[in-house]
Amino acid sequence: MSSPQTISEESKVDIKLWICRGLIIAIYTAGAVGLSIPEYKELFEFLTPFQLIGTTCLLLLFHRGWNDSFPIFGAAAFWIGFGSEIIGIHTGYLYGDYVYGPTLGPKLWEVPLVIGLNWFLLVYLSGALFVKSVSNDFAAAALGAGVMTAMDYVMEPVAVAMNMWYWKFDIIPASNYAGWFLVAFLIHLIYRKANFAKENPLVPYLLVSMILFFTILNFTIE
């Protein structure tokens, strides 16, 4: 039987979880509304990196696998994703010919630093979907990469409208999605092999909020 002290601590965790869920929904709802209003679009574009960093911090508040494997995965996800973007920007390989705009903030080698964080976040979210339901690491990595590629397809038109990045001749090449899938597959394999607890109660809320955010903006942003 649980002691009053244990019940009290569990209640505190539940309250914190509901607050963070509410914050995530509020942040993405405000972003979708603000970016849809031309008078506020520039302000909300400026806030975009802070939105990404802030929601990642909220997610990590409920991460349970704080062992040696987790920072290794985190660093691998960040630098593989970031490195692939450097290759893409400077050579046109992997994704096609594109350049980054000002929206995502400070850059290193012409790539915004938050892009590495974005790769980490998307793998963490999409990978968690298949932790319990798929036992084969390669199958799970392929499914996770497929989810990320589908998200990228929804995201691309919005990202261009938000001045995140620009494509040569305003054409998104098929190589972008092929490259995205391959890099995501590699990072997902590392995610699967890394030995840390992967369940996080905020994952579905943040993932659905992000998907709805970009889906709605496909119809509202100019």
RODO-2510 file (C-alpha; in nm, 4 decimals, decimal comma):
residues 222
     n   res          X          Y          Z
     1     m     0,0000     0,0000     0,0000
     2     s     0,1391     0,3423    -0,0946
     3     s     0,2289     0,5791     0,1837
     4     p     0,0895     0,9372     0,1916
     5     q     0,4398     1,0607     0,1053
     6     t     0,4514     0,8399    -0,2078
     7     i     0,1036     0,9472    -0,3173
     8     s     0,2001     1,3087    -0,2690
     9     e     0,5107     1,2713    -0,4860
    10     e     0,3121     1,0929    -0,7574
    11     s     0,0560     1,3726    -0,7527
    12     k     0,3303     1,6292    -0,7977
    13     v     0,4604     1,4432    -1,1020
    14     d     0,1090     1,4236    -1,2488
    15     i     0,0558     1,7970    -1,1983
    16     k     0,3914     1,8781    -1,3584
    17     l     0,3067     1,6502    -1,6509
    18     w    -0,0284     1,8162    -1,7130
    19     i     0,1300     2,1618    -1,6910
    20     c     0,3950     2,0668    -1,9466
    21     r     0,1366     1,9120    -2,1774
    22     g    -0,0633     2,2325    -2,1579
    23     l     0,2461     2,4442    -2,2249
    24     i     0,3349     2,2424    -2,5361
    25     i    -0,0172     2,2723    -2,6760
    26     a    -0,0262     2,6455    -2,5929
    27     i     0,3163     2,7128    -2,7501
    28     y     0,2327     2,5415    -3,0785
    29     t    -0,1184     2,6869    -3,0917
    30     a     0,0177     3,0381    -3,0370
    31     g     0,2843     2,9771    -3,3009
    32     a     0,0339     2,8565    -3,5583
    33     v    -0,1937     3,1562    -3,4956
    34     g     0,0881     3,4118    -3,4843
    35     l     0,2545     3,2889    -3,8039
    36     s    -0,0803     3,2957    -3,9828
    37     i    -0,1262     3,6683    -3,9133
    38     p     0,0934     3,8751    -4,1481
    39     e     0,1420     4,1533    -3,8925
    40     y     0,2920     3,9071    -3,6396
    41     k     0,4672     3,6671    -3,8760
    42     e     0,8116     3,8257    -3,8423
    43     l     0,7938     3,8194    -3,4613
    44     f     0,6960     3,4526    -3,4505
    45     e     0,9651     3,3623    -3,7011
    46     f     1,2156     3,5213    -3,4635
    47     l     1,0739     3,3115    -3,1778
    48     t     1,1002     2,9835    -3,3718
    49     p     1,4421     2,8711    -3,2345
    50     f     1,3242     2,9439    -2,8806
    51     q     1,0116     2,7373    -2,9435
    52     l     1,2267     2,4432    -3,0521
    53     i     1,4704     2,4763    -2,7610
    54     g     1,1954     2,5330    -2,5044
    55     t     0,9829     2,2345    -2,6027
    56     t     1,2912     2,0110    -2,6146
    57     c     1,3731     2,1163    -2,2575
    58     l     1,0167     2,0339    -2,1500
    59     l     1,0487     1,6922    -2,3123
    60     l     1,3753     1,6204    -2,1336
    61     l     1,2177     1,7001    -1,7969
    62     f     1,0376     1,3660    -1,8320
    63     h     1,3238     1,1684    -1,9842
    64     r     1,4039     0,8684    -1,7628
    65     g     1,7116     0,7171    -1,9241
    66     w     1,9825     0,9411    -1,7844
    67     n     2,2749     0,7026    -1,8185
    68     d     2,6015     0,7046    -2,0146
    69     s     2,4343     0,5870    -2,3359
    70     f     2,1948     0,8789    -2,3622
    71     p     2,4470     1,1636    -2,4130
    72     i     2,6321     0,9441    -2,6642
    73     f     2,3112     0,9043    -2,8636
    74     g     2,2317     1,2745    -2,8229
    75     a     2,5733     1,3807    -2,9495
    76     a     2,5575     1,1337    -3,2393
    77     a     2,2106     1,2541    -3,3431
    78     f     2,3150     1,6186    -3,3223
    79     w     2,6432     1,5896    -3,5104
    80     i     2,5356     1,3384    -3,7749
    81     g     2,2305     1,5485    -3,8545
    82     f     2,4251     1,8753    -3,8397
    83     g     2,7129     1,7298    -4,0413
    84     s     2,4781     1,6033    -4,3100
    85     e     2,3362     1,9539    -4,3434
    86     i     2,6863     2,0984    -4,3823
    87     i     2,7504     1,8512    -4,6631
    88     g     2,4147     1,9370    -4,8166
    89     i     2,4657     2,3125    -4,8036
    90     h     2,8182     2,3126    -4,9444
    91     t     2,7999     2,0322    -5,2012
    92     g     2,4353     1,9802    -5,2991
    93     y     2,4680     1,6130    -5,2116
    94     l     2,2222     1,4281    -4,9839
    95     y     1,9383     1,6809    -5,0032
    96     g     1,9826     1,8985    -5,3109
    97     d     2,0653     2,2686    -5,3597
    98     y     1,9394     2,4850    -5,0750
    99     v     2,0508     2,7589    -4,8351
   100     y     1,9371     2,8500    -4,4872
   101     g     1,7542     3,1741    -4,4164
   102     p     1,7595     3,3831    -4,0976
   103     t     1,4702     3,2267    -3,9061
   104     l     1,6550     2,9448    -3,7278
   105     g     1,9119     3,1710    -3,5676
   106     p     2,2927     3,1632    -3,5363
   107     k     2,4824     2,9509    -3,7865
   108     l     2,8022     2,7518    -3,7912
   109     w     2,9428     2,6819    -4,1391
   110     e     2,6207     2,8312    -4,2803
   111     v     2,3992     2,5825    -4,0936
   112     p     2,1848     2,6956    -3,7959
   113     l     2,2973     2,5327    -3,4729
   114     v     1,9401     2,4394    -3,3801
   115     i     1,9267     2,2087    -3,6832
   116     g     2,1354     1,9551    -3,4906
   117     l     1,8884     1,9826    -3,2033
   118     n     1,6024     1,9349    -3,4490
   119     w     1,7525     1,6073    -3,5742
   120     f     1,7890     1,4844    -3,2169
   121     l     1,4336     1,5844    -3,1285
   122     l     1,2679     1,4283    -3,4328
   123     v     1,4521     1,0975    -3,3919
   124     y     1,3686     1,0905    -3,0205
   125     l     0,9978     1,1524    -3,0903
   126     s     0,9520     0,9228    -3,3891
   127     g     1,1726     0,6495    -3,2442
   128     a     0,9657     0,6311    -2,9268
   129     l     0,6624     0,5272    -3,1338
   130     f     0,8121     0,1858    -3,2073
   131     v     1,0067     0,1014    -2,8908
   132     k     0,7505    -0,1455    -2,7611
   133     s     0,5653    -0,2410    -3,0787
   134     v     0,8607    -0,3355    -3,3054
   135     s     1,1353    -0,5674    -3,1832
   136     n     1,3598    -0,5662    -3,4914
   137     d     1,5997    -0,2708    -3,4828
   138     f     1,6257    -0,2340    -3,8607
   139     a     1,2490    -0,2457    -3,9086
   140     a     1,1987     0,0086    -3,6297
   141     a     1,4669     0,2350    -3,7767
   142     a     1,2991     0,2180    -4,1181
   143     l     0,9598     0,2983    -3,9690
   144     g     1,1008     0,5865    -3,7651
   145     a     1,2803     0,7249    -4,0698
   146     g     0,9568     0,6899    -4,2671
   147     v     0,7678     0,8944    -4,0082
   148     m     1,0372     1,1628    -4,0201
   149     t     1,0297     1,1721    -4,4003
   150     a     0,6516     1,2120    -4,3963
   151     m     0,6894     1,4946    -4,1450
   152     d     0,9491     1,6596    -4,3665
   153     y     0,7087     1,6425    -4,6601
   154     v     0,4484     1,8320    -4,4562
   155     m     0,7098     2,0701    -4,3161
   156     e     0,8871     2,1761    -4,6363
   157     p     0,6379     2,4292    -4,7796
   158     v     0,5937     2,5889    -4,4372
   159     a     0,9684     2,6091    -4,3744
   160     v     1,0155     2,7965    -4,7016
   161     a     0,7291     3,0339    -4,6203
   162     m     0,8860     3,0942    -4,2763
   163     n     1,2257     3,1769    -4,4302
   164     m     1,3915     2,8799    -4,2625
   165     w     1,5538     2,7697    -4,5884
   166     y     1,5238     2,8228    -4,9625
   167     w     1,5495     2,5779    -5,2538
   168     k     1,7220     2,6481    -5,5827
   169     f     1,4560     2,7406    -5,8423
   170     d     1,1973     2,6961    -5,5617
   171     i     1,1849     2,3232    -5,6384
   172     i     1,2056     2,0630    -5,3620
   173     p     1,3926     1,7704    -5,5220
   174     a     1,3156     1,4042    -5,4603
   175     s     1,6755     1,3700    -5,3379
   176     n     1,5778     1,5747    -5,0334
   177     y     1,3390     1,3060    -4,9133
   178     a     1,5714     1,0204    -5,0066
   179     g     1,8611     1,1846    -4,8213
   180     w     1,6392     1,2666    -4,5243
   181     f     1,5272     0,9037    -4,5004
   182     l     1,8824     0,7638    -4,5188
   183     v     2,0288     0,9989    -4,2573
   184     a     1,7266     0,9480    -4,0318
   185     f     1,7585     0,5703    -4,0705
   186     l     2,1229     0,5830    -3,9562
   187     i     2,0435     0,7921    -3,6489
   188     h     1,7438     0,5730    -3,5677
   189     l     1,9695     0,2674    -3,5679
   190     i     2,1951     0,4382    -3,3141
   191     y     1,8855     0,5265    -3,1118
   192     r     1,7725     0,1641    -3,1114
   193     k     2,1155     0,0281    -3,0173
   194     a     2,1666     0,2824    -2,7378
   195     n     2,0777     0,1269    -2,4042
   196     f     1,8639     0,3813    -2,2197
   197     a     1,4988     0,4037    -2,1156
   198     k     1,3044     0,5470    -2,4099
   199     e     0,9504     0,5905    -2,2771
   200     n     0,8489     0,9526    -2,2224
   201     p     0,4899     1,0607    -2,1445
   202     l     0,5303     1,3907    -2,3305
   203     v     0,6222     1,2276    -2,6638
   204     p     0,2711     1,1894    -2,8103
   205     y     0,1706     1,5437    -2,7129
   206     l     0,4768     1,7066    -2,8631
   207     l     0,4743     1,4905    -3,1759
   208     v     0,1048     1,5511    -3,2483
   209     s     0,1440     1,9237    -3,1726
   210     m     0,4299     1,9521    -3,4227
   211     i     0,2425     1,7620    -3,6947
   212     l    -0,0731     1,9708    -3,6473
   213     f     0,1349     2,2907    -3,6358
   214     f     0,2869     2,2332    -3,9797
   215     t    -0,0322     2,0858    -4,1262
   216     i    -0,2372     2,3896    -4,0293
   217     l     0,0288     2,6330    -4,1513
   218     n     0,0248     2,4667    -4,4941
   219     f    -0,3220     2,6226    -4,5333
   220     t    -0,2796     2,9516    -4,3457
   221     i     0,0737     3,0895    -4,3809
   222     e     0,1639     3,3293    -4,6623
***
